[in-house]
Amino acid sequence: MDSDIEKYHDAEIRGIKINRDKDSLDLYVTLANKNNIVISFVKPVLCDFSFFRLQNVIYEISIYKNNTIPDFLLNEYSELADISNGFYVNHKIAYINPSVGLEGIIVFEALTVKSL
């Protein structure tokens, strides 16, 4: 798991953008200290979100390699079976675990974070 991503506890997801020009999926996030950032998931091949609401507070974002996907995610997201079976070997899986609102997964190659 990526330790830097753990600092987003209690941050709020304000928007999601698929950026086809940059081949990324971008989460617009306001941190608990009110700073705004963009978390860009580069070269996404899959995303599955549910419960996007007016308030979307992150409990944690966990990052897994394709061979370390926990059973609860494999059971919840059947589309991860191809990834755990060796497809997309250079990709990682982000699981957004919410306190409130948005929950989901993103399968991606790289991750960048930029202040706004």
C-alpha positions as CSV (number, residue, x, y, z in Angstrom):
1,M,0.0,0.0,0.0
2,D,1.3,3.5,-0.8
3,S,1.9,5.4,2.4
4,D,1.5,8.8,0.9
5,I,-2.1,8.1,-0.2
6,E,-3.1,7.4,3.4
7,K,-2.9,11.1,4.3
8,Y,-6.2,11.7,2.6
9,H,-8.3,10.6,5.5
10,D,-11.2,13.0,6.0
11,A,-10.5,14.7,2.6
12,E,-13.6,15.3,0.4
13,I,-13.9,14.3,-3.2
14,R,-15.5,17.3,-5.0
15,G,-15.4,16.0,-8.6
16,I,-14.3,13.4,-11.0
17,K,-13.0,14.0,-14.5
18,I,-11.9,11.6,-17.3
19,N,-9.1,13.5,-19.0
20,R,-8.8,11.8,-22.4
21,D,-6.0,14.2,-23.6
22,K,-3.8,13.2,-20.7
23,D,-5.1,9.6,-20.4
24,S,-6.0,10.0,-16.8
25,L,-8.9,9.9,-14.4
26,D,-8.7,12.9,-12.0
27,L,-10.2,13.2,-8.5
28,Y,-10.6,16.8,-7.3
29,V,-10.1,16.7,-3.6
30,T,-10.3,19.2,-0.7
31,L,-8.1,18.1,2.2
32,A,-9.1,18.5,5.8
33,N,-6.8,21.6,6.0
34,K,-8.9,23.1,3.1
35,N,-6.1,22.8,0.5
36,N,-7.3,21.6,-2.9
37,I,-5.5,18.9,-4.9
38,V,-5.9,16.7,-7.9
39,I,-5.1,13.0,-7.7
40,S,-4.5,11.8,-11.2
41,F,-4.7,8.1,-12.0
42,V,-2.7,7.7,-15.2
43,K,-3.6,5.2,-17.9
44,P,-6.8,3.9,-16.2
45,V,-8.2,0.8,-17.7
46,L,-11.2,0.4,-15.3
47,C,-13.2,2.3,-12.8
48,D,-16.3,1.4,-10.9
49,F,-17.9,3.9,-8.6
50,S,-21.1,4.0,-6.5
51,F,-22.8,6.3,-4.1
52,F,-21.4,9.6,-5.5
53,R,-23.2,12.3,-3.4
54,L,-23.1,15.9,-2.6
55,Q,-20.6,15.0,0.2
56,N,-18.0,12.4,-0.5
57,V,-15.6,12.0,2.5
58,I,-12.6,9.6,2.2
59,Y,-11.9,7.2,5.0
60,E,-8.9,5.8,3.2
61,I,-7.5,5.1,-0.2
62,S,-5.7,1.7,-0.4
63,I,-3.4,0.8,-3.3
64,Y,-2.9,-2.8,-4.2
65,K,-0.7,-4.6,-6.8
66,N,-2.6,-7.1,-9.1
67,N,-1.4,-10.1,-7.1
68,T,-2.4,-8.7,-3.6
69,I,-6.0,-7.8,-4.2
70,P,-8.0,-8.7,-1.1
71,D,-10.8,-11.2,-1.3
72,F,-13.4,-8.7,-0.3
73,L,-12.6,-6.6,-3.4
74,L,-12.6,-9.6,-5.7
75,N,-16.0,-10.6,-4.3
76,E,-17.4,-7.0,-4.6
77,Y,-15.9,-6.2,-8.0
78,S,-16.0,-9.3,-10.3
79,E,-14.3,-7.3,-13.1
80,L,-11.0,-7.5,-11.0
81,A,-10.8,-11.2,-11.7
82,D,-8.9,-10.6,-15.0
83,I,-6.4,-8.4,-13.1
84,S,-5.8,-10.9,-10.4
85,N,-5.3,-13.6,-13.1
86,G,-2.3,-11.8,-14.5
87,F,-3.7,-9.3,-17.0
88,Y,-2.6,-5.7,-16.7
89,V,0.5,-6.8,-14.8
90,N,1.9,-3.2,-14.7
91,H,-1.3,-1.8,-13.2
92,K,-2.4,-1.2,-9.6
93,I,-5.8,-1.0,-8.0
94,A,-6.9,1.9,-5.9
95,Y,-9.8,1.3,-3.5
96,I,-11.7,4.3,-2.2
97,N,-13.2,3.4,1.1
98,P,-15.6,6.2,2.2
99,S,-16.7,7.6,5.4
100,V,-19.6,9.1,3.4
101,G,-20.5,8.9,-0.3
102,L,-18.3,7.7,-3.1
103,E,-16.9,4.2,-2.9
104,G,-15.1,2.5,-5.7
105,I,-12.0,1.1,-7.5
106,I,-9.7,2.5,-10.2
107,V,-7.2,0.3,-12.1
108,F,-4.3,2.4,-13.3
109,E,-0.6,2.5,-14.2
110,A,0.7,5.5,-12.2
111,L,-0.5,8.1,-9.7
112,T,0.3,11.8,-9.5
113,V,-0.8,14.4,-7.0
114,K,-0.9,18.2,-7.8
115,S,-1.9,21.1,-5.6
116,L,-4.4,23.6,-7.1
